[in-house]
């Protein structure tokens, strides 16, 4: 799992390995993080509820898959990405 931008401050690192079981969803992953990384989980939930955070599963936006119900498999790359602006 990778985190970018200000989320790295909540995690104290840019990537984490989170063991999952078969059938784990993006929402389940957030619940697992509440135990191991509570500050990060809070920031992620806040970002998702406010609509400014994207979740990518293997490079595909989960919003265009099944959102928080997207099922993960062992080895999937999950990234939490705040919007990026520029000009």
PEHU-V677010 format. One record per residue. PSI is psi in radians with two decimals (999 if undefined). Layout:
psi->{PSI/PSI}
This chain:
psi->{2.37/2.52/2.50/2.92/-2.50/-0.30/-0.48/-0.60/-0.66/-0.57/-0.29/0.30/2.93/-0.24/2.62/2.60/2.17/1.97/2.37/2.82/2.88/2.38/-0.02/2.36/3.02/-0.75/-0.69/-0.69/-0.74/-0.67/-0.70/-0.65/-0.46/-0.50/-0.87/-0.59/1.22/-0.67/-0.72/-0.80/-0.73/-0.78/-0.70/-0.81/-0.73/-0.78/-0.69/-0.73/-0.53/-0.09/0.25/0.18/2.37/2.46/2.13/2.29/1.98/0.71/-0.02/2.34/2.14/-0.43/-0.55/0.02/-1.92/0.51/-2.39/-0.30/0.03/2.16/2.35/2.66/2.72/2.27/-0.15/2.52/2.07/2.27/2.39/2.05/2.01/2.75/2.59/2.25/2.89/3.13/999}
